[in-house]
Amino acid sequence: MRIGVFGGTFDPPHLGHLELASIALESGLVDRVMFVPCLRHALGKAPAGFEHRFAMCKALVEVEGNMEVSDIESRLDTGGRTLDLLKALGREFPDDNLRLLAGTDIYHERDRWYRFDEVARLAPPIYVERLGADSIPHETLAAPQEVSSQEIRRAVFEGRVPKEWITEAVAAYIARHHLYEDGT
């Protein structure tokens, strides 16, 4: 099995994330996409709690085939290092091939990543176009629709349900748990 590892903050997960996973599956490069919400934001921001972001990701993919959500970050203390995450996933799925789903912007930032060469060896990246990012010398998948989690949070804070950006299941979860109503 070829698993596309799709890590992120997912604060909240939205239709752009879902579309990216679908594009990866339709490309034939992966058989399954695994959403991996990070435990902590790499840049020190304070997202909604892990349990909420994990549950929203589950709600996002609940009716999708070949998509799943992993809670592995809650069981690791990697400090946000992708290399440690991939090593742990490799132990959990020893018979599968991992592929890292990454935006083309990551290609230009790979020198800032911890041991990116080893990350790429463990899970060869599948690059997805990002609007505004420079082109790269690799094949890329088409960019999904541009959706901003920050704009979604702002809309919720303003009392709107941004149905054009999130699924009904995610919107219901946000409302049920009163997420983002305080402007964070």
N, C-alpha and C positions, 0 to 999 in steps of 0.2 A: 504494500500500500504506500502511495506517495501522499504525504501529509503536508499541506501548506500551513505553516505556522504564522499566524496573524496576531502579533502582539500589539498592545496599545493601552491607552488609558480608558477608552470607551466611556467617556463621562459627559453625556450618555452615548451608548451605541446608536447608530442611525442608519438611514437608508444608503448613504454613501459607503459605509462599512459593508453592508449586506451586498451591495452591487459589486464591490471589489471582490468579495468572496465568490460571487457568482461568475465574475469575469475569469477568475483564476480557475474555477472548476470547468468552465466552458472551454478554456484554452487547451484542456487535456494534459496540462503539465502536472496537475495534482488530482488525486482521487477523492480527497477529503480536505476540508479547511477547518483548522482548529483555532478558534478565538482564544487568546490568552491575555486576559486583563492583568495589567501590572499591579503588584501589591502597593507600591508607592510610585509617585511620579518621579521620573529621572531628574527633573529640574527643580524638585522641591515644592512644586505646587501642591495644594491640598484638594484633591478630587473628592467626590463622594466616597463613602466607605467601600472597601473591597467587596463586601457581601452584597451591596446594592448594585455595583457595576457588574459583578458576576451574574446576579439574578437578571439584570436587564439584558445582558448578552444572551442568557438562556432564553429569555422572552423573545429576543430578536430572531433567533434561529429555530424556535420551537416547531415551526411547520416546514422548515427547509430540509431537504435531503442532503446528505453528505457534509453537513456542517455540525460542529459540536463546540462546546466551551470547556476549557480546562481550568481547574482551580489550582494548578501546580504552583503558581506564584505564592499562594497563601501557605504552601507547605515548604517553601524555600526562603532563605534569607540571602538572596543573591546581590543585594544592593543595586538591583536593576540591570545587572550584566546579562546581556543576551547569551554570551558564551556559556555561562553557568546554567541558564535556562535550557539551552539546547542540549547540554550534556545530560541534564536530568531527564529531559524528554527522550533522549536516546536510550537511557536506561529503562524508561517506562515503556518504550515502543522499540525494542531492539531489532525487530524484523521489518520495520518500516523505514522508508527514506523520507527524511525531513527536507523541506524547502522553505526558506524564509521569504515571506511576502514583504517586500520593501518598496517604498516609493523611490523614484529616481533621485530625489533630494538626498537620500541616504547614501547613494553612490558617491556623491560629492562630499559627504561628511565622514566617510569610512575611516579616515585617518584619525578621527576623534573618538572612534569606538575602541573599546578594549579588545585587542587581538582580533580585529575584523577578519584577517586572513584565516584564522581558525574557525570563526563563525561561518565564513563562506565555505570552508571545507566540510564542516558538519552539516550544514543546511544551505546548499548553493542557492543564492538569492534569485527570486523571480521578481524582476523590477516592474513596477507599475508606474505609468506616467503620472506626474504631478503637475498641475497647472502652475506655470511660472518657474518651474525647475529647468535648468539647462539639459539638453539632450545628453545621452551617455552612449558609449560604444558597445552597447548590448541590445539585444532584442528586448522590447518592452511590451507590456500589456496596456491596452487602452485605459485611460483615466476614467474612474467612475465619476458620477456627478459630484460636484464640489459642495460639501455640506460642512457647516461649522458647528461643532459641539458647543462652542461659546455662544453662538447665536441662538441655539436651542435653549441653553440655560437662561439667556436673557429673555427669550420669549416666555418661558415658564414664569420667570420672575415678574414679567409684565402681565401675567394672567392669561396668556394665550397658549393654546395647545398647537404646536407647529406640526400639524398632520402631514404637511408636505415633506417633512424631513425625518419623521420617526414612525414606527409601526404603532398600531393601536395597542398592542400588548405592552410596548415600552411606555407609551403615553399613560396607560392605565397604571403601570407600576410606579411611574413618577408621581402621579396624582395620589395613589394609595399611600405612598410613603412621604408625601409632601417634600419631595426633593426639589432643590433649586429655588424654592419659593422665597428664600431669604437673600437671594442675589449672589450666592456662592456657587 
